[in-house]
Amino acid sequence: MTIAVTQPPASADTASGRKASISRDDLLAAALRLIGPHRSVSSLSLREVAREAGIAPNSFYRQFRDIDELAVALIDLAGQSLRRIVGAARHRAATDHSIVRGSVEAFVEQVRADDKLLHVLLREGTVGSDAFKRAVDRELTFFEEELRIDLVRLYAAGHVTLHEPALVAKAITRLVFAMGATAMDSPPEKDAELIEQLTHMVRMILAGARVVAAK
């Protein structure tokens, strides 16, 4: 016996080629496809993202209140992704010298990996709205706290005191992100020089913190 399957009538969205439903991840992916080296997420419009995702603009509101909320979600996602990568590099290292170089190399590799999430994190702190800048600052604070914990653990194991580890972690994080934002606009052949400079700068900060603690 053959069972007849009756298809539901096509909705207006389906008939026009638009998707009937969409997830937050779909919208985030659509926004990432639209941004690039010379296009920040802060320049996107809700209609652009909806069109790229294949939905009607009104469907956007089922997942996000507005484009700002989507941008903040992208920044949060970027921070989580980069913390995993750099954190893994730190934990693979055994000394402060290898931690510094390994972390800097992992960071620069991500800058060059066409990682649009990282580009969002680096750019929106300088060109985005106040909401974007607060979101970036929040992510940097997460980096600083994780780095502080690792520095305290590393130097305690070597019975060395580090002056103001929280301030040291902040100085290193802000330096690396500032240099990373500049690196996005420089040619890849400059990467080796950037890694050397950043590694040396970070070691200088750490050396200074040890000297101050010893006084």
N, C-alpha and C positions, 0 to 999 in steps of 0.2 A: 504494500500500500504506500502510495506517495503522499507525504505530508506537505501541504502548501505552506510556504512561509511568506507572510505578508510584511513587506517592508513599510516602516513608518514613513509618513509623508516628509519630504525634505523641508527643513526649516529655511527661513530666509537666509540665514548665515551660510548653511550648507549649500543652498542653491547658488549663492554668489561666490562659492569657492572658499568661504571663510570657515574656520574650525568652529565646531559647536561648543567645545570647551577647551580650556587651556590651563596649565599649571603655572605656579610662580617660577619654576625652573625654566619653563618654555619662554616666559617673558624676559627673564634674565639673560638667557641665551640669545634672544632676539636683539636685546640692547647691546650685548657684546659684539654681535656681528656688525652693528652700525658704527661703533666707535673705532678709532684708529690713532696712529701717531699724531695726527693733526685734528682730531675730533674728540672732545671730552664728553663724558656722559651728561655733564651739565648743559650741553647744547642740544640734547635730544628733546623732541616733543613727544607727548603721549601718543598722538596720531601716528608719528613715524614708527614708534615701537609696535603699536597695534598692527599697523600695516605689515611690518616685517614679520610679525608673529602669525599673521593670517587671521586676525580676529577683528570684530567691530570695536571701535573705540570704547563703547560702553562696557564691553566684556573685560576691559583692562581693570575696571574698578572692583571686579570680583576678587582680585588678588592684591592690589595695591590701591591706596587712597589717591596717590598722585605720582608723578614722575620722580619727585624728590624721594619718596619712600622707596621706590625701585632703586634709585641711585645709592641710597644708604645701604640697602640690602646687598648691592654689588660690592660696596666698600667693605662691609662686614665679611662677605665671602672671600674677597681678596686677602684680607688680613688673616683669616683662618688658614687659607691655602699657603701663604708665605710663611706663617709661623710654623707650620708642619715641616716645610722644606728646610728652613734655616735651623729650626730646633733639632731636626735629625742630624744636620751637619755638626752642630755643637756637641751632641751626645756621642758622635762617632769619634770625636777628638779626645786626646788624653792630657794635653797640656794647654796652657794659655796661648802659646804660639800657634799650635795646630788648630785650636778653636777659632782664633782670629782669622787666620788665612782660610780655613775651611768654610767659615760662615760668610766671609766676603766673597769667596769664589761662588758659593751657592747662590748668593744674592745676585751677583752680576750675571750668572748663567740664566737666571730667571728673567732678568731684564732683556736678555738677548733671545729668549725662547718664544718670542711673539706672545708672551703671556699677557693678554689684554686685562686680566684681573689685576695683575701687578701694576700695569700702566694706569688703571683707574685709581689705585691706591696712591701712586706717586703724583698724579696730576691733580686730583680733586682737592688735595690739601692746599693748593695754591690758586686754582682758578674757579673752584666750585662755590656754591652758596655757603652761608653760615652753617646750615645743617650738614652739608657735605664735609666742611672743615672740622666740625665737631666729631663727625663719624671717623674721619681719618685720625684725628687726635686721640680718640678712644682706642683705635687699633694700635697706634704707636705706644700708648700707655700699656697695652697688653704685652707688646714686644719688650718694653722696658722692664716690666715685672718679671717676665720669664728669664730675661737676660740677667737681671739682678740675682735671681735664685741660683742660676747656673754659676755666676761669678762667685757668690758666697760659698757655694759647695766646692768649687774648684780651689779657691784660695785657702779655705779651711782645711782641705785635705793636705795642702802643702805647708800648713801652719804659718800662713802669711796673712797679714791684716791688710784689708783694702779700705781706704778712707771713703766714706759716704758711697757705698756700692749702688744705692738707688740713683744718686746723681751721676755716677760713672756710667751706669746703664743708659740713663737718659741722654748723656752727651754722645755716647757711641751710636745709639739708635738714631738720633736726630742728624748726626753727621752722615751716617750711611744713607739715610733716605734722601737727604739733600743732594749728596753726590750721585745717587741713583737716578734722581729726577733729571740731573744734567746729562748723565750717561745715555739716556734714551735718545738724545738728539745728537750724540757723537757717533762716529763710525766705529764698527766692531774692532777694527785694528787698534783702537785706543784702549781696549779692555785690559790688556796685560799691564799697561801703565797705570790704569785706574786701580786695578787690584793691588799693585805694589804700593801706590800712594795711600789708599784706604787702609791697607794692612798696617802700614807704618804709622799712620795717624792714630789708629785705634790702639796700637801698642804704646804710643807716646802717652795717650790718656791713661792707660793702665799703669804705666811706669810712674807717671806723676802721682796717681792715687796711692801707689805703694810708698812713694817717698814721703808724701804728706802724712800718711798713717804712721810712719816710723819716727816722726818728729815728736 
